[in-house]
């Protein structure tokens, strides 16, 4: 980790994203006012901006990726359970 790397709280990141998404602030304005680089803010906006689903719910990209990992983990567990069930069924 770089020595000069700044740490930003999740609340601060979300505040910046909300300001940008409101349409009242541009990246250059936020960069001047808060001293955060455009590339960092761009990543925050990609990760934390809400995405509307077909059911009308909203999730962030970060939440979506977390859900995808959970689905993959559950699929693997399901396969293990299927194999275990087959093994136990053969023994009886």
Buried (B, 14 or more C-beta within 10 A) or exposed (E): EEEEEEEEEEEEBEBBBEBBEEEEBEBEEBBEEBEBEEEBBEEBBEBBBEEEEEEEEEBBBEBEEEEEEEEEEEEEEEEEEEEEEEEEEEEE
